[in-house]
Amino acid sequence: MAAAAAAVRVAGANERVRVGVIGCGGRGRYVARWMREAGAEIVAAADVYLPNAERLREESGGQCAAYQDFRRLLERSDIDAVLVATPDHWHAGAAVSACAAGKHVYLEKPFAWSIREGRAVVEAARRWKRIVQPGTQHRSAEHLRQCAALLREGVLGKVHFVRVWNCVNMTPNGIGPSEPGEPPPGLDWDMYCGPAPLVPFDRKRFLGTYRWFWDYSGGFITDFGTHRFDTVHQLMGVEAPVTVSACGGRFVLRHGNDAGEMPDVLTVTYEYPGFVLQYECLLVNGLGLGLRTPGMRYYNARGPFDRPHGMAFYGTEGTLLADRIGFEILPELAAPAPGAEGPAPRFRMEGSRLEARDATREHARAFIEAVRGLRPPPVDAETGQRSTTVAHLGNISFRTGLKLRWDARREDFDNQPEASRWLARRPRKGWEWATGRAAWR
């Protein structure tokens, strides 16, 4: 990698940025599309499932080289940056290797499979002075910047309770039963497993449904939840909770009908200085918060009543309800004025609402412009690490059954060794590098 780093090109403000894509499934190809629109040239694609890389090559006009092992892509000195959109357990290995090879990195969320793997990515970005921009596109959403300004200006009054929720009804069968068999042609299953345990191939552990297995992911809370925790940090001006307590279980989606391992009900309570954050993940009912305003669109809503994803900030003067594609402010009732007559309610503030769109397009463009040196990235590696850590803490509390006391400075728990062992895993022998090398102790 050192030779590649020494030969790295520096993209100028008016030069086309040359990008390699590591992980060419649906998300990787989607983000690559917006990078092309922003003026990037997709020159290489890598995926352990080679048909995915070949599909991106076709979508990029056929001028893109396809690799099965992303290390071959990183050996090229003509690549300025990479997009990492692999399954979660490969994020750290790909990102650290890319930094060592002199490439800037757009790293899809969650930032890493574990807290210590994420720290290895942050350290790599600093050591090799590379941009590592997490794929938390809420940071490029103008409507959420407006929400941050509203809270900063005290428009909602005092906010001491925040809710985040992710809901979908996956009953009766979840992701369906296990599908063992032979790996499909073009798949390197050994490398797919990488630092995770090598297990027999199961289609459910592969494309589309890998996030339901602890070996590769942390479930909905690290997938959808990370975005919203990042936004809570942005709006509330905080970096880390001080305590975490989770409960839940697999009550409906059981083995036999559903091959997955994640809880179908999960709630996590986080104590921050000055407020409480409650996270709720429900996979057996899709209503979520409900409470829809006629004419408003809601992220991933499937019917007329549901509000399946979002954030609520409860202030003394009003409540801010926000998701990826808009926000509403619902005012609190005011006390009746002396001598007031009639049923008309009075409110403490003006209500408002705004519709928006998903900001992946803007986030991809921001990364390309950062590589060109036109502006700083909208979010950095340290911020991505802190936001993803919130999700990991929820899973660790759930899996240990403990209320955790978190020391964000040390990135460890206060005298809770049974929880500390979940900060990283010992990788499969021969694949230690795939966790970022320094990711486990």
C-alpha positions as CSV (number, residue, x, y, z in Angstrom):
1,M,0.0,0.0,0.0
2,A,2.9,2.4,0.7
3,A,3.9,2.6,-3.0
4,A,0.3,3.4,-4.0
5,A,0.1,6.1,-1.3
6,A,3.3,7.7,-2.5
7,A,2.0,7.9,-6.0
8,V,-1.5,9.2,-5.2
9,R,-2.9,11.9,-7.5
10,V,-4.3,15.1,-6.0
11,A,-7.4,16.2,-7.7
12,G,-7.6,19.9,-8.6
13,A,-10.7,22.2,-8.4
14,N,-11.5,21.7,-12.1
15,E,-10.2,18.2,-12.5
16,R,-12.4,15.2,-12.9
17,V,-12.3,13.0,-9.7
18,R,-11.6,9.4,-10.5
19,V,-13.5,7.1,-8.2
20,G,-13.4,3.3,-7.4
21,V,-16.4,1.6,-5.9
22,I,-16.0,-1.1,-3.3
23,G,-19.3,-2.9,-2.8
24,C,-21.5,-2.6,-5.9
25,G,-24.9,-3.7,-4.7
26,G,-27.9,-1.4,-4.9
27,R,-26.7,1.2,-2.5
28,G,-23.2,1.4,-4.0
29,R,-24.6,1.8,-7.5
30,Y,-27.1,4.4,-6.3
31,V,-24.5,6.6,-4.7
32,A,-22.1,6.1,-7.6
33,R,-24.8,7.5,-9.9
34,W,-24.9,10.8,-8.0
35,M,-21.1,11.0,-7.9
36,R,-21.1,10.7,-11.7
37,E,-23.6,13.4,-11.9
38,A,-21.3,15.6,-9.8
39,G,-18.5,15.1,-12.3
40,A,-16.7,12.1,-11.0
41,E,-15.5,9.3,-13.3
42,I,-16.2,5.8,-12.0
43,V,-13.0,4.0,-13.2
44,A,-13.1,0.8,-11.1
45,A,-15.6,-1.5,-9.4
46,A,-14.9,-4.2,-6.9
47,D,-17.2,-6.7,-5.3
48,V,-16.7,-10.2,-3.8
49,Y,-19.8,-11.1,-6.0
50,L,-18.3,-10.3,-9.3
51,P,-21.7,-9.9,-11.2
52,N,-22.3,-6.8,-9.1
53,A,-19.1,-5.2,-10.1
54,E,-19.8,-6.1,-13.8
55,R,-23.2,-4.5,-13.5
56,L,-21.7,-1.2,-12.3
57,R,-19.2,-1.4,-15.1
58,E,-22.1,-1.6,-17.6
59,E,-24.0,1.3,-15.8
60,S,-20.8,3.4,-16.0
61,G,-20.5,3.1,-19.8
62,G,-18.3,0.0,-20.0
63,Q,-15.0,1.9,-19.3
64,C,-14.9,0.8,-15.7
65,A,-12.6,-2.1,-14.7
66,A,-14.1,-4.9,-12.5
67,Y,-12.4,-6.7,-9.7
68,Q,-13.4,-9.3,-7.2
69,D,-10.7,-8.4,-4.6
70,F,-10.8,-4.7,-3.8
71,R,-7.1,-4.7,-2.9
72,R,-6.4,-4.9,-6.6
73,L,-8.5,-1.7,-7.1
74,L,-6.5,0.0,-4.4
75,E,-3.2,-0.8,-6.1
76,R,-4.1,1.7,-8.9
77,S,-2.4,5.0,-8.6
78,D,-4.9,6.8,-10.9
79,I,-7.8,6.6,-8.4
80,D,-8.4,9.6,-6.1
81,A,-11.2,8.3,-3.9
82,V,-13.3,5.3,-3.2
83,L,-16.9,4.7,-2.3
84,V,-17.2,1.9,0.3
85,A,-20.7,0.3,0.3
86,T,-19.9,-3.2,1.4
87,P,-21.8,-5.1,4.1
88,D,-21.0,-3.5,7.5
89,H,-18.4,-6.0,8.7
90,W,-16.1,-5.0,5.8
91,H,-16.4,-1.2,6.3
92,A,-13.3,-0.8,8.5
93,G,-11.0,-3.1,6.5
94,A,-11.9,-1.4,3.2
95,A,-11.7,2.1,4.6
96,V,-8.4,1.7,6.4
97,S,-6.8,0.0,3.4
98,A,-8.1,2.8,1.2
99,C,-6.6,5.5,3.4
100,A,-3.3,3.6,3.5
101,A,-3.3,3.5,-0.3
102,G,-3.7,7.3,-0.4
103,K,-7.4,7.4,-1.4
104,H,-10.1,9.6,0.1
105,V,-13.2,7.6,1.3
106,Y,-16.9,8.0,1.2
107,L,-17.9,5.4,3.8
108,E,-21.5,4.2,3.9
109,K,-23.1,3.9,7.3
110,P,-22.9,2.4,9.8
111,F,-19.3,3.7,10.2
112,A,-18.0,0.3,11.2
113,W,-19.2,-3.1,12.5
114,S,-17.9,-2.3,16.0
115,I,-16.8,0.6,18.1
116,R,-13.1,-0.3,18.0
117,E,-13.2,-0.9,14.3
118,G,-14.7,2.6,13.8
119,R,-11.9,4.0,15.9
120,A,-9.3,2.3,13.6
121,V,-11.0,4.2,10.6
122,V,-10.7,7.5,12.4
123,E,-7.0,6.9,13.2
124,A,-6.4,5.9,9.6
125,A,-7.9,9.1,8.3
126,R,-5.7,11.1,10.6
127,R,-2.5,9.2,10.0
128,W,-2.7,9.3,6.2
129,K,-4.5,12.7,6.1
130,R,-7.4,11.5,4.0
131,I,-11.0,12.7,3.8
132,V,-13.3,10.0,5.3
133,Q,-16.9,11.2,4.8
134,P,-19.5,9.0,6.4
135,G,-22.6,8.3,4.3
136,T,-24.9,10.0,6.8
137,Q,-26.7,12.2,4.2
138,H,-28.9,13.9,6.8
139,R,-25.9,16.2,7.3
140,S,-26.4,17.5,3.7
141,A,-30.2,18.1,4.2
142,E,-31.1,21.7,4.3
143,H,-34.4,21.1,6.1
144,L,-32.5,19.5,9.0
145,R,-30.0,22.4,9.2
146,Q,-33.1,24.6,9.6
147,C,-34.3,22.3,12.4
148,A,-30.9,22.7,14.1
149,A,-31.2,26.4,13.9
150,L,-34.7,26.4,15.4
151,L,-33.5,24.4,18.4
152,R,-30.4,26.5,18.8
153,E,-32.5,29.7,18.8
154,G,-34.9,28.2,21.5
155,V,-38.0,28.3,19.3
156,L,-39.3,25.1,20.9
157,G,-38.4,26.2,24.4
158,K,-36.6,23.7,26.6
159,V,-36.2,20.2,25.1
160,H,-35.5,17.5,27.6
161,F,-37.0,14.4,25.8
162,V,-36.3,13.1,22.2
163,R,-37.8,10.1,20.5
164,V,-36.4,8.2,17.5
165,W,-38.3,5.3,15.9
166,N,-38.0,2.8,13.1
167,C,-41.0,0.6,12.4
168,V,-42.1,-1.9,9.8
169,N,-44.4,-4.9,9.9
170,M,-42.4,-8.0,8.8
171,T,-44.9,-10.6,10.1
172,P,-45.6,-13.4,9.7
173,N,-42.3,-14.7,8.3
174,G,-39.7,-11.9,8.5
175,I,-37.0,-12.6,6.0
176,G,-38.2,-16.1,5.5
177,P,-36.5,-19.4,6.4
178,S,-32.9,-20.3,5.8
179,E,-31.8,-21.1,2.2
180,P,-28.6,-23.2,2.4
181,G,-26.9,-24.3,-0.7
182,E,-23.8,-23.7,-2.9
183,P,-22.6,-20.1,-3.4
184,P,-23.7,-18.7,-6.7
185,P,-21.1,-18.4,-9.6
186,G,-18.9,-15.4,-9.2
187,L,-19.1,-15.2,-5.4
188,D,-16.0,-15.5,-3.2
189,W,-17.8,-16.7,0.0
190,D,-14.6,-17.0,2.0
191,M,-13.8,-13.3,1.4
192,Y,-17.4,-12.3,1.9
193,C,-17.2,-13.8,5.4
194,G,-13.8,-12.1,5.9
195,P,-13.2,-11.3,9.6
196,A,-16.5,-12.9,10.5
197,P,-16.8,-16.7,11.2
198,L,-16.7,-18.9,8.1
199,V,-20.0,-20.6,7.9
200,P,-21.7,-22.6,5.2
201,F,-23.3,-20.5,2.5
202,D,-26.9,-19.4,3.2
203,R,-28.7,-17.1,0.7
204,K,-30.3,-15.3,3.6
205,R,-26.8,-14.2,4.9
206,F,-26.1,-12.6,1.5
207,L,-27.6,-9.9,-0.7
208,G,-30.5,-8.0,0.8
209,T,-30.9,-9.7,4.1
210,Y,-27.4,-9.9,5.6
211,R,-28.4,-7.1,8.1
212,W,-30.5,-9.6,10.1
213,F,-27.3,-11.5,11.3
214,W,-25.0,-10.4,14.0
215,D,-21.9,-11.7,12.1
216,Y,-22.3,-8.9,9.5
217,S,-24.4,-6.1,11.0
218,G,-26.3,-4.7,14.0
219,G,-29.8,-4.7,12.5
220,F,-32.1,-1.7,12.2
221,I,-30.6,0.3,14.9
222,T,-27.2,0.5,13.2
223,D,-28.8,0.8,9.7
224,F,-31.6,3.2,10.0
225,G,-31.0,4.3,13.6
226,T,-27.5,5.6,12.9
227,H,-28.8,8.3,10.6
228,R,-31.3,9.5,13.2
229,F,-28.8,9.4,16.1
230,D,-26.5,11.6,14.0
231,T,-29.3,14.1,13.5
232,V,-30.1,14.1,17.2
233,H,-26.4,15.0,17.9
234,Q,-26.6,17.7,15.2
235,L,-29.8,19.3,16.5
236,M,-29.1,18.9,20.2
237,G,-25.4,19.8,20.0
238,V,-24.2,16.7,21.8
239,E,-21.6,14.0,21.2
240,A,-22.3,11.0,23.4
241,P,-24.7,9.6,26.0
242,V,-23.6,8.9,29.6
243,T,-25.8,5.8,30.3
244,V,-27.6,3.3,28.1
245,S,-30.3,0.8,28.9
246,A,-32.1,-1.6,26.4
247,C,-34.7,-4.3,26.4
248,G,-36.6,-6.3,23.8
249,G,-36.5,-9.7,22.2
250,R,-37.7,-11.9,19.3
251,F,-41.3,-12.4,20.2
252,V,-42.9,-13.1,16.8
253,L,-40.2,-13.6,14.2
254,R,-38.8,-16.9,15.4
255,H,-36.3,-19.3,13.9
256,G,-37.9,-21.7,11.4
257,N,-40.1,-19.1,9.9
258,D,-37.5,-16.3,10.0
259,A,-33.8,-17.1,9.6
260,G,-32.7,-13.8,11.1
261,E,-31.3,-13.1,14.5
262,M,-32.3,-9.5,15.3
263,P,-34.9,-8.6,17.9
264,D,-38.3,-7.8,16.6
265,V,-38.9,-5.4,19.5
266,L,-36.1,-3.2,20.8
267,T,-36.2,-0.1,23.0
268,V,-33.2,1.8,24.2
269,T,-33.1,4.6,26.7
270,Y,-30.1,6.9,26.5
271,E,-29.3,9.6,29.1
272,Y,-27.5,12.6,27.8
273,P,-26.6,15.7,29.8
274,G,-29.8,17.6,30.0
275,F,-32.2,15.3,28.1
276,V,-33.3,11.7,27.6
277,L,-33.4,10.0,24.2
278,Q,-35.7,7.0,23.6
279,Y,-35.1,4.7,20.6
280,E,-37.8,2.3,19.5
281,C,-37.5,-0.4,16.8
282,L,-40.5,-2.4,16.0
283,L,-40.5,-5.1,13.2
284,V,-44.0,-6.4,13.9
285,N,-46.1,-3.3,13.4
286,G,-45.6,-0.4,11.0
287,L,-47.6,2.4,12.4
288,G,-44.7,4.1,14.2
289,L,-45.7,7.5,15.6
290,G,-48.8,7.8,13.4
291,L,-50.1,11.4,13.7
292,R,-50.0,12.4,10.1
293,T,-50.8,15.8,8.6
294,P,-53.0,15.7,5.5
295,G,-51.0,16.4,2.4
296,M,-47.6,15.7,4.0
297,R,-45.3,13.0,2.7
298,Y,-43.5,10.7,5.1
299,Y,-40.3,8.7,4.7
300,N,-41.1,5.1,3.7
301,A,-44.8,5.4,4.6
302,R,-46.7,2.4,3.1
303,G,-50.3,3.3,4.0
304,P,-52.7,6.1,5.0
305,F,-51.9,6.1,8.7
306,D,-48.3,5.0,9.3
307,R,-45.4,7.2,10.1
308,P,-42.7,4.5,10.3
309,H,-39.5,6.5,10.7
310,G,-38.6,9.7,12.4
311,M,-37.5,11.9,15.3
312,A,-39.5,13.9,17.8
313,F,-38.1,16.7,19.9
314,Y,-40.5,17.6,22.7
315,G,-40.1,21.2,23.9
316,T,-41.9,23.3,26.4
317,E,-43.3,25.5,23.6
318,G,-43.9,23.0,20.9
319,T,-42.9,19.7,19.3
320,L,-40.6,19.2,16.2
321,L,-41.4,16.1,14.2
322,A,-38.8,15.4,11.5
323,D,-37.8,12.7,9.1
324,R,-35.6,12.4,6.0
325,I,-38.0,14.3,3.7
326,G,-39.5,17.0,5.9
327,F,-40.5,18.4,9.3
328,E,-43.5,19.8,11.2
329,I,-43.7,22.0,14.3
330,L,-46.8,21.4,16.4
331,P,-47.3,24.2,19.0
332,E,-48.2,23.6,22.6
333,L,-51.5,25.0,23.9
334,A,-51.3,28.3,25.9
335,A,-53.2,29.0,29.0
336,P,-56.5,30.7,28.3
337,A,-56.3,34.5,28.6
338,P,-58.2,36.1,31.5
339,G,-61.8,36.7,30.5
340,A,-61.4,34.8,27.2
341,E,-64.6,33.4,25.8
342,G,-65.3,30.7,23.2
343,P,-63.7,27.4,22.3
344,A,-60.9,28.6,20.0
345,P,-57.5,27.3,21.3
346,R,-54.6,29.6,21.8
347,F,-51.0,28.4,21.1
348,R,-47.6,29.3,22.5
349,M,-46.1,29.6,19.1
350,E,-46.8,29.4,15.4
351,G,-46.9,25.9,13.8
352,S,-45.1,25.3,10.5
353,R,-44.1,22.5,8.1
354,L,-41.7,21.9,5.3
355,E,-41.4,19.1,2.7
356,A,-38.0,18.1,1.4
357,R,-36.2,15.2,-0.3
358,D,-33.5,12.7,0.5
359,A,-30.1,14.4,0.4
360,T,-28.0,11.5,-0.9
361,R,-27.5,13.4,-4.1
362,E,-26.2,16.5,-2.3
363,H,-24.1,14.4,0.1
364,A,-22.3,12.6,-2.8
365,R,-21.7,16.0,-4.6
366,A,-20.3,17.4,-1.3
367,F,-17.8,14.6,-1.2
368,I,-16.6,15.1,-4.7
369,E,-16.2,18.8,-4.1
370,A,-14.3,18.1,-0.9
371,V,-11.9,15.9,-2.8
372,R,-11.4,18.7,-5.3
373,G,-10.6,21.0,-2.4
374,L,-13.6,23.3,-3.0
375,R,-15.0,23.0,0.5
376,P,-14.7,20.9,3.7
377,P,-16.8,17.7,3.8
378,P,-20.2,18.2,5.6
379,V,-19.3,15.5,8.2
380,D,-16.0,14.0,9.2
381,A,-14.8,10.6,10.4
382,E,-14.9,11.5,14.2
383,T,-18.6,12.5,13.9
384,G,-19.4,9.3,12.0
385,Q,-17.8,7.3,14.7
386,R,-19.7,9.0,17.5
387,S,-23.1,8.7,15.9
388,T,-22.6,5.0,15.0
389,T,-21.3,4.4,18.6
390,V,-24.8,5.3,19.9
391,A,-26.3,2.4,17.9
392,H,-23.6,0.0,19.0
393,L,-24.2,0.9,22.7
394,G,-27.9,0.0,22.3
395,N,-27.0,-3.4,20.9
396,I,-24.4,-4.0,23.7
397,S,-26.9,-3.1,26.4
398,F,-29.5,-5.4,24.8
399,R,-27.1,-8.4,24.4
400,T,-25.7,-8.1,27.9
401,G,-28.9,-7.1,29.7
402,L,-27.0,-4.3,31.5
403,K,-27.5,-0.7,32.1
404,L,-24.3,0.7,30.8
405,R,-22.2,3.7,32.0
406,W,-20.3,5.1,29.0
407,D,-17.0,7.0,29.1
408,A,-16.9,8.7,25.7
409,R,-13.4,10.0,26.2
410,R,-11.9,6.5,26.7
411,E,-14.5,4.8,24.5
412,D,-15.1,2.2,27.2
413,F,-17.5,1.4,30.0
414,D,-17.0,2.3,33.6
415,N,-15.9,-1.0,35.4
416,Q,-18.2,-3.2,33.3
417,P,-15.8,-5.8,31.7
418,E,-18.7,-8.0,30.5
419,A,-19.8,-5.1,28.3
420,S,-16.3,-4.0,27.3
421,R,-15.7,-7.4,25.5
422,W,-18.4,-6.4,23.0
423,L,-16.4,-3.3,21.8
424,A,-14.7,-5.6,19.2
425,R,-14.5,-9.2,18.2
426,R,-11.4,-11.4,17.7
427,P,-11.5,-11.7,13.9
428,R,-11.1,-15.0,12.0
429,K,-7.5,-16.0,11.7
430,G,-5.8,-14.6,8.7
431,W,-8.4,-11.8,8.4
432,E,-7.2,-9.5,11.2
433,W,-6.3,-6.8,8.7
434,A,-10.0,-6.7,7.6
435,T,-10.9,-5.0,10.9
436,G,-8.4,-2.2,10.5
437,R,-5.6,-4.1,12.3
438,A,-5.7,-2.0,15.5
439,A,-9.4,-2.6,15.9
440,W,-9.2,-5.4,18.6
441,R,-7.2,-5.8,21.8
